[in-house]
Amino acid sequence: MERIVKKAKDFNELVMFEHSIFSLPFIFIAMVVAADGWFGFWLLFMGVLAALSARNFAMGVNRYADRDVDAANPRTASRPNVDGRLDSFSILIFIWVNAAIFVGVAYMINPLALKLSVPILLVLGSYSYFKRFSPLAHVVLGISLGLAPIAGVVAVSATIPLWSVLLSLGVIFWVAGFDLLYSLQDIDFDKEKGLHSIPSIYGAEATLFISALFHMLTVIFWTLFVWSAGLGILAFVAALGSGLVLAYEQKLVRKDFTQIDRAFFTVNGYLGIVFFALIILDKVVS
């Protein structure tokens, strides 16, 4: 039993389970808006299972593909995929199990969800390889999380309305923007290893500018989402208020690069939760 618990902890560290907080709120925002309120316990369970299995799959592929890179980087050398706690075969099994769960959940939701399930997995798995040849890896990561609202609305209505695309575009630029900030930690390592991150190619100043631009686009697309979905004042507060939060994040990193972890995990985690809470309140009072 003790061995099983230890393995579970190792897999939890591998995929950083707690970071699911980034995608879950936006799946449920899309589901709440699509259902015009409560969407039921069945879809709640399916939504959580789909989100977690998709993220586990993506993180598993990332850790498997990056074994050599993580081993050479002092910041990541203690991860379970490179320090011997989890072997490659175990990680591959973890990847395929989560892929099967995701496709199975899609099958139980509706035909459109099933049709989209494999293409979504292909996108999720591609991020880990993009940085080997293209600086667009940051955007691909954004697209990976930006698929969450699309998945949420498909689960409820089996359609992809315009407002869900606008919400997803906001998520894409939000994630790409904060991933650019996070990647500043590895700028020297990426240069040394020839990895194609934006910081390693264009430098820190250009990265900060592009990140800020992406976050401006985030606020624009989220505001358009609120307008297109016909939501109320609290939803506009959520969209526009996110701009203040992202401005604080940008300021935090510009002031001190040692604050990157705080900006990445804490600030963005709260942003998603508060955004979701305000959408729920908007639906309650409207």
N, C-alpha and C positions, 0 to 999 in steps of 0.2 A: 504493500500500500504506500509505504514511504517513497519507494522508487517511482510509482505512478504520479504521486504528488509532485515530486521533483521534476519529472519529465513535463508535467503540465506547466510548472513554473518556467521551465526552459522555453517551451513553445510560446508562453505568454510574453516572455522577454523577447523572443524572436520577432514576433509580430507587433509588439507594443499595443496590446489589446485596448488599453485605455485611450489610445488615440483615435478610436472609432468615433469619438465625440465630434470629430470634424465633419463626417458625412451623415451621421444619423439625423441631426436636426433638419437637414435640408431634404432628406427623404420624406420626413414626416410633415414638413411644411407643404411639400407638393401634394401629399396625400390628404391633408386637411383641406387645402384649397380645392382639390379635385372633388372631394366628397362634400364640400360646403359644410364641413363640420366633422363630427366623429365618424370614422370609417370602419369601426368594428374591431373586436378583439382578434378575430382570425387574421385580418390583414395586418394588424399590429404585430402579431407573432411572425407572420410571413415576412413582413418588412424588416424586422430585426434580424431574422435568420438570413435573409438575402444579403443584407448589408454586411453582417459579420462574416459570412462565408466568402463574399466577394473580396472583402478587405483582407481576410486571411490568405486567400488565394494570391492576391496581388503582392502582399508582403512576403509570402513564402517564395514566390518567383523571384522577387527582388533579392532576398537574402541568398537564395540558391545561386542566382546569376552573379552576385557580387562577392562570392566567397574570396576570390583572389584580391579584389579591391579592398574589401573590409579587413582582410588579414594584413595588408600593407599600411593601412591608415591607423595611427595610434589612437584616434578617437573611437574607432569601431573594432579594434583588435580583440576586445573582450566579449564580443557578441557570441551567442551560442552556436552560430553557423560556422565560426572559425576557430573557436577555442577548444573544440573537441566534445562539447556537451551534446551536440546534435549532429549526427552524420548525414551525409548527402542523401542516402536512401530514405531516411526518416523524413527529411524535409520534402522529398519528392512525393512520398505517400501523403503527407500533410497537404501538399498542393492539390493532388488529384482528389482526395476526399472532399476538400472544400469546393473544388470545381463541380463535383458530382452533387453536392448539397445545393449549390447555387442553381444548377440546371434543374434539379428535382423540385426546388421551390418554385422556379419559373413555370414548370409544367403544371403545378398545382394551382397557380394563380390564374393564368389565361393563355390562349394561343399566341398572342402578340408577345407576351413576356417570354415565352419559350423560344420564339423565333429570334428574339434579341439577345438571349442569354449567352450563346457562344460568341457572337461578335463582341459583346461587352467584355467577356473574359479575354479575348484576344487583345483588346485595347488595354485592359488592366495589366496584362502580362508583358506588353511591349515597352512600358516605361523603362524597365531595368536595362534595356539594350540600347535605347536611344542615345544616352549620354556617351556611348562608345563612339558615336559618329556624328551626333548633331546636338547643338545647343538648345534645340526645341524640346528637350526632355522635360524642362520645367512646365511647358505648356501641355505636354502629354500627361504629366501627373495631374495637372488641372483638369484636363478632359476626363481622366479616370474618376476623379471625385465629382466632376460635373455631371456625370451620368446618373448620379444618385437621384436627383429630382425627376429626371426622365423615368427612371425605374419606378419611382413612387407614384407618379401620375398614371403610368401604364398599368400598375397593379390595381388602381382604383377604377379607371375609366376605359382602359385598353385603347387610349388615344394619346396623341402628343400635341396638345394645344400650344399656341404661340407663347402664352405666359410661362409655360414650363421650360421652353427653350430659352427665354430671357432670364429666368431664374438660374438655369444651368450655366449660361454664359457668365453670369455674375460669379457663380461658384468657380468656374474655370479660371477667371482672372484673379479671384481672391486667392485660390490655392497656388497658382503660378507665382503670384506676387509674394506670398510669404515663403514659398520654396526658394525663391531667389535670395531672400534675406538669409534663410537657413544655410544656403549653399556657400555663403560668404565665409563660413567656418573652414571650408575645405579648399579655399582658393589656391593656396600654394601646393597642396597635395594634388589637386586636379591638374595644375600646370605641369607638375613633375611627371605625372602618369599619363599625360596626354588625353585626359577626359574632357569632353566638350561641354562643360558648363559655361553659362554666360559670364560668371565672374572670372573664370580662368582665361577666357578669350578677350573680353572687353574691359575687365578691371572692375574695381569696387564702385567707383563713382558712377559708371554707366549702369551697373547693376542696380544701384540705389534709385537711379532715375527711372529705369524700366519698371522696377517693382512699384514705385509710386504711380507711374502711368497705369499699370495694370490695376492697381487698387482704385484709381479714379474711375476706370472703366467698370469695375465691380459695382461701385455705388450707382453709376448710370444705369447699368443693366438691371440691378435690383429695384431701382425706382421705376423703370419701365415695366418690370414684372408686376409691381404693385398696381400700377395704372392699368395695365392690360388685363389683369385678373379682376379688376373692379373692386379692390379692397379699400378699407377705410383709413382713417387718420392714423391709427396706431401702427398699421402696416407701413405707412409712409415714414413714421417715426423710426421704425426698425430699419428701413432702407437708408434713410438719410443719417440716422444715428450711427450706422455702421461706418460711415465716412469719418466720423470723429474718432471712433475706435481704431480704425486703420491709420489715421493720421497720428494717433498716439503711438501705435506700433512702429511706424516709420521713424518718428522722433526718437523713440527708445533705442532703436538699432543705430541710428545715426550718431547718437550721443556716445554710445559705448557698445562695441561689438560683443562684449561679454554678456550683454543682455539679450542676445539672440534667442537662447533657449526660453527665456521668460516671454519674449514677444511671440515666439512660435507656438508654444504650448498653452500658456495661461491666457494671453489676450485673445487668441483665435478660438480657444475653447469656449470662453465666455461669450464671444460674439455670436457663435452659432446657437447657444442655449437661449440667450436673450432675444435673438431674432425670432426663434421658434415660439418663445413665450408671448411675444408681442403679437405674432400672427394669431395665436390661439385667443388672446384677449380681444383682438380685433373682430374675430368671428363671434365671440360671446356677446360683445356690446353692439354689434351691427344688426 
